Amino acid sequence: KNSCLRNPNGCNTNADCHYIRPGRHICTCKAGYSGDGKKSCKLIDICSQDNGGCSFFADCASNKTSFTTRCTCKNGYIGDGTKCIGNVLESLQNDPNLREFHSRLMNSSIRQILSPENHVSVVAPNNNAFTSSRRKRRSVNSLSDLDLKHYIVSCVSLSENDVKAGDKSFVTVAGSWLNITSPMVINNNVSILSVLTAANSAILVVDKLLDVPDSDDDSLEHVSTFVRGILIIDY
């Protein structure tokens, strides 16, 4: 006889009974439950396993009826929940090809400029740019805080469409001009390889270091002071 037809058949209420042969059957927990099938079948918390398929920078909420999850990026992150992108520094850190530039920013005193609440665009030389500069015997280990400011445009989050359009100019935090002189090209000689999105910000990945003005350039200091005044008024 089919022992599964007995009532009770020895299986948990959240388990299915599988007939093997007369007098023998096995119990297995239903989908969404775990246990031995007999004494226990507990509801599985989907979010407890690999955050339910959500990004680890997202909050996971499970639906106990449909056994589905809802992923929502945490504050300070953007994305669909399965992929959440953090601020500029986190994005640079998570990209192996931008680690050298990230290291220099982390060792500088201008990190606060890149805080999540600020809208900025950052020109980020890839690792090859630093390697190439070393081969040309150009010093890359002495990038000062002022040098790094030439790589940051504040209050602007550029898109790929912006840099593909060309013929646009922006003032950096240092007060120098950053010119998109032609599609995907900065200052006539630096190629933009890609545009990455970060929370409230954009990262322009380039193939070489920028030629920054001398720090004792009086006209640069004048522009820099003027720009800082604008930023103060803007805030």
N, C-alpha and C positions, 0 to 999 in steps of 0.2 A: 504494500500500500504506500501511497505518497504521503510521507510523514509531514510534508509542508501543509497538507490540508487539515491537519489537526488544529484545534484551537484550545489552548495556545500551542504553538509549535516550537516554543523555546527561543524564538528570535526576538530581538528588541523591536519595539514599535517603529523605530527609525531604521530598520534593517529589512532586507529582502531575503526570502528563504529560497534556496536552490536545491531541488531534488536531485539526489545522486543515484540511489537505488532503494529498493524497499527497506524501510527502517533506517535509512541514512540520508541526511541532508546537511547543508552548511548554511550559515547565516553571514551575510556581508552587509555592512552599513551602506545606506543609500548615499548618493552623490551629495557632497557638502557636509558629510558626517564622518567621524572616525571613531574606531573602537573595535572591540572583539566581535561585534555583531549580535552578541547574546546579552551579556550583562550591561554593556555600555555602547552607546552610539552618540557621541557628543558633537554638537554643531561646530564645524571648523570656522575659526576666525580667519578669513581669507587674508586680511590685512597683516596677520602675524607672520605670514610667510613671504619673504622678499618684498615686504610692504605692499602686498597685493598686486604687484606688477607696476605700481606707481614709482615715480622717481623718489629717491631718498630725500629729496628736497620738497616733497609734497606730502599733504595729509591724505590718508586713505580712509574711506568710509565704505563699509560693506553693507549690502542689502541681503538680509537673512532669508528673504523669500525667493529672490531670483538668483542668489549666489553670485552677484556681480559687485563690482567696486566702482566708486567714484573717486577720482584723483584730482586734488586741487593744490596748485603750487602754493608754497608758504609765502608769507609776506617778504617782499624784497626779491622774489623770483618771478619769472614769466615763463609761460609755456602751457601745454595742454594737460599737464599733470603727469603724464608718462615721461615727459622730458621737461625739466625745469632749468632755466638758465639764470645764473646769479649775476652779481655785479661784475664790473670790468675786471677787478683783481682776481676774482674766482674763475672767470672765464679764461683769463690769461694763464692762471695756474693749471687749469685743467687741460690746456692745449699743449702737448709736449713740444710742439714746434715753436712755441712762444715763451719757453721757460727762461731763456736768457734775458729777455726784456722784462719779464715779470720779476726776476731776481733783482734787477737794477731798480725797479720801482719800489720793491719792498725794502731795499736798503737806503731809500731816499726819505726826505722829510715831507714829500708832497702827496703822500698816500691819501690824506683826507680829501684832496681834490676829487678823488675817484670814489668817494663814498656813494652808496646806493641812491641817496636822495638827489644827487646831482645829475643833470643831463649833460653828458660829455661825449665827445668823439675822440678816440685815441688812435694815433698812428703807431702801429706795432711792428717793428722790424722782426722778421723771423730769425731763427737761429742761424740760417745760412748767411744772413746779412752781416752778422757779427763775425762769422768765420771768414767771409770774403774781405771784410775790413782788416782783419788781422793779417791776411795774406798781403794786403797792400800796405802793411806796416802803419796803418792808421790806429791811433789809440782809441780803444773802445772801453777800456776799463776805468776811464776817468770821466764818464758821463756825469756831469754835475747836476744838481737839482734844477738849475736854470736850463741846462741842456735838455733835460727831460720835459720841461714845461713847453718846449717847442713842439712836442709830440701830442699835446693835448689842446683841444678846442672846447671851451666851456659853453654851456647853455645850448648846445647844438647836438642832436643825435642824427648823424647822417645816415641815409639809406643807400642801397646799391644804386637806385635810380639817380640819386644826387651825384654820385661819383661817375656814373656812366654818362651823365649829361655834359660834364665838362664846363669850362668857363665859369667857375665859381671861386670865390675867395673868402677866406675866414681868418680871423685873428686868433692866434694861439694864446694860451695863458701867459706865455712869455712876452707877448706883444708883437711877435713876428707874423708875417703873412703866410698862410698855407693856401696855396693856389692849386685848384684842380684845373690844370692848363689844357688838358684834353681828356677824353674818356678814359677813366681808370689810370690817370697819370697825375702825380703831384710834382709841382715845381719843375716841369719839363723833363725830369730825369729819374723819377722814382715811380716804379710801376706798382699799382694796387693789385694784389693777387686775389684778394677776396674781401668781403665785408661780413663780419660776424655781428650778431645781435646779442647784446647783454641787457640787463634790466636798466631801462632809461638811458641806455648808451649804445654806442656802436664802436666796433674795432675795425680799423682799416689795416689789413695785413699787407706789408710792403716787403720788397726784395732787397732793400739797402737802407743804410742809415741816412738821415736827413743832413744836409749841409746847413748847420745852424749858424746864425750870425755871431760875431765876436761879442763876448759879454760886456766889453767896454764901449759898445756902439751907443753913442748918445741918443741917436734918433730912435733906437730900439727902446731905450729906457723911457723916452717920452711917450711912445705908443703904449708901452706896458703900463705906465701910470694912468694914461687915459682909459685903457681897457679896464683896469682895476676900479676906476671911478664909475664906469658904466655898470660893472657887476654889483658894486655897492648900492647904486641907485636901484638896480633891477630887483635886488633882494629887499 
